[in-house]
Amino acid sequence: MAKLVEVKEVSFSYEKNSPIVFEDINFSIEKGDVLCILGPNGTGKTTLIKTLNGLHKVNSGLVLLNGEDINNLSFNDIAKLVGYIPQGHIPSFPFTVFDVVLMGRAPYVNLTSSPREEDKEIAINALKTLGIEDLKDKTYTNLSGGEHQLVFLARVLAQEPDLLILDEPTNHLDFGNQIKLLEIIEQLSNLGLAVIMSSHYPDHAFLAANKVAIMKDKSFIDFGSPEDVLTEENLNKAYGIDVNLIELENNRKICVPLKTDLELVMTNYSKKYSKD
């Protein structure tokens, strides 16, 4: 199967002589893959994601989309291939939900023309795919956080991309909406979409991904299947804490952080304060 995304020996820094943010990044994904990128804060996950949709140009190496060097593609070309949801997008204008989703058709609509009936039908189908067609006439700014995320995802689906890039898509969502969104990501991958998402939670990779990368110290410390990559050793190396991986009856694993070291620190503090 042809590679949808290929990243070869990629490195990035913001300025010519500024520190390297990441280097020697290599991976590829195909249609239907879900790649979850894990790693501590400040390790470069968001910056890497922005090189995959053309917002940042790499210092060295290649980013290929459907075999084409991303540097040779226009932003309009990229928008037809890649749907991107940044973390923490804030709704500003009181558009209807339908109008927000219809904006996803922008790469296909001439600046001097109006959306066609075909574009409107695609927007409605995107709402139906996510089960939120009943929201189409509501004001976007009046929705809950979970509804905002689903509407923005519908807008991205209206672009009809081959790849979805989601930067911490469960950020600010409650536990129930996190799980619902991960289930939707899995369903979209079953339809043939590829997904790259970043997350702080190893359990999200077990729930929705078939590929995982762990970023630490400016590079990937491991890349592969969740079963191979999400080991207690790798998670300790990435986050600096001990964890237990527990296998449930349905063959799914969960990650349980251990508190032993923290409890020891607090005990030492307690002894100090009791002496004072």
N, C-alpha and C positions, 0 to 999 in steps of 0.2 A: 504493500500500500504506500502511496506517495506521502511524503512528509508535508504536513500543512505548515508547520513552523520548524525551522532549523536555526539554532543559535550556535555559532562556531567561534571559539576562542575570543569571546567578547569581553572587553574591559571598558570602564567608563570613569571619567572624572569631570567635574563641572568646568574647570578651567585648565589651561594647558599645563600649568605648573602646580596645580592644586592636588591634594592627596587623592589616591585612587579610591573610588567608592566600592567597586568590585572588579574582578579580573578573572580570566580563564574560565568563563562560564560556557558550558557546552551542554546542550540537550536538544531533543527533538520531540514533537508530538504529532499525532495523526488525528483525523476526524474521529470524533467519539471519545477521545481521551479527556480525562479531567486531571490536570496537574495542580497539586496544592503545594505552594511554596511556604515553608515554615522558617522561623528564625526569630531571634530576639529583636527588640526595638533598635533602630539605627543601623541595621546590618545591610540595608540597601534593597529591600524587597520592592518597595514602591518605585524606586529609581529604575530598577531592572524592568518592572512592568511598563514604565513609560518609554523604555527603549523598544519595546515590542509593538507599540502603536505609533511610533514616529515622533513622540513628543520630545525625546532626547535622542541625539545622534551619538553612537558609540565612538570611542577613541580608536579602537582597533577591533578587528574581527568582523563577522558577518551576521546579520539577521535576515533570514530568508522567509518570505511568505509565499507559499505555493511555488517555491523555487525562484522567486524574484527578490533581488536585493531591495530591502525596504527603502534604501536611499534613492532608488530609481522610481519609486511610486509617489504619486501626488497624495495630498491629504484626502482628497475625494476618493482616490483608488483604495487607500487604506481603510477609509470609513465603510466601503462596501465589503471589505474582508473582515474587519475587526470591529466588534462592539465593545466599548469600554465604559465601565462604571467606576469612577474614583471613590475613595472613601470620603464620607462626610459631605456629600453634596447637599446644599441647602436650597430649598425652593424659595424663589424670590418673587415671582409674579403669579397672580391668581388665575392662571390658565385653567381650563377644564382638563380633566384627565385625558380625554380623547385628543385634545390639541397637543398636549405634552407628548403623547405617544406618536402622533402624526409627525412631530418634528423629527422623528427617527428616519423619515423618508427624505430628509434634506439632501443626502448625496445623490438622489435620483431626480430631484426637481430643479429645473432651471431657475435661476434667481429672478427672472422676469415673468415666471409662470406660477400658476396655483397648483396645489396637489390635485392629481387626477382621481377619478373614482377608484381606480386600481389601488392607488396609494391609501385611500381611506379604507378600502376593504382589507388591505394588509394590516393596517393599524388595528382594526376591529379584531382580526384573527389573532394578533399578538395578545390583545386583552383576553380573548377566549382561551388561548393556550395556557395562560396563567390563572384562569378562573376568576378574573376580575372585571368582566364586561359590565357588571352592574355598577361599577364606579365611573363609567365613562363620562357622565354628565356632572360629576362632582368637581368641586374646586380643589385643585392639587394641593394648595397651601393649607387646606383644612383637614388633610388626611393624617393618619397616625404614621409613626416611623416605619412600621412594617409595611403599610400600604404604599408609602413613598418609595420604598425599595422595590416593591413589585411593579409599580407604575414605571419607574425608571428602567427596570429590566424589560418591561414590555416595549418601551421606547427603543431600547437597544435591539430587541428582537425584530422590530419593524425595519431595521436596517438590513435585515436578512443576511447577517454576517456568517462566515464559516467559523469564526473564533470569537468567543466571549472572554474578555479580560476583566476580572472583578477584584478590585483592591479592598481586601477585608470586607466582603459583602455582608457579613453578619454583625459588623460593628454597630453598636447602639440598638440592636434588636434583642427582645427578650428571648428566653430559652425556647419557648414554643415556636416563635417566628424564625429563630435560627434553624431549627430542625426542618420546618416547612421549606425554607429557602434552599437548604441542602438537598432536600428531596426533589425540588424543582430542578436544581442543577443536574442531579443524576438523571432525571427524566429527559432533560434537554440533550444530554450526552447520548442517551439512547436513540434520540432522533437524528444523531449524526453530527451535532455541534461539538466542537472542541472547546474546552474551558480551561483557562489558567486563572487561578485565584490565589491570593495570599491570605494567610490566617495566622492567628496566634495559638490556635488550639489543635494539637495533634489528633484529637478525636474527630475533628472535621474531615481529616484525610481518611480515616478509617470509614467514615460514613459515606463519603461522596466521591473519593478520588481513586483512580487506578495507577497514578504516578505521583511521587512525592519528591520534592527537593528540600534539603535543609541548608539554609545559608548561615554562615558564620565566618568571621575573619576574612571578609571580602571575597568569598567564593562559596561554592557548594562543598559541604563536607560529605554529602552522599546524595545519590539520585537513583530512583528505581521504584519498585512496587512498595506500597505501604508496609507489607509484611516484612520486606527485606530492609527497608530504610528506617522505619520507626522502631528502633531497638532501644532498650534502656540505656545502653552505652552512648548511642548517638544523641539521645535526648538530654542526657547528663552533660555531654560535651557542648551541646547547643545552648542550654539554658542554665547550666551550673547548679542543677538540683537533681536529687535522686528521685526516680520514678519507678513504679511497678506497672507492668503491662499485664492486664488481667483478661483472659479469654472468656467470653460469655457463652451460654449454651447454643446460641445461633452462629457460633464461629466468628463473631465479631469481637475485636479487642477494644479495650478502653484503657486510657492512660491515667494513672492515679499518682499524683505527686506525693512524696513523703515529707513529713514535717519534722523528722528527727533532729536535723541540724538546727532548725529554727528553735525548736523546743530547748535544745541545749544552750543556745545563745540567750534565750529568755531566762533560763534557770540561772545562768551566770550573772545576768543583770539583776535578777531578783536577790541573789546572795549579796551582791554589792550594795543594793539599796537598803537591805535589811541591816547591814553593818552600819550604814550611815544613820 
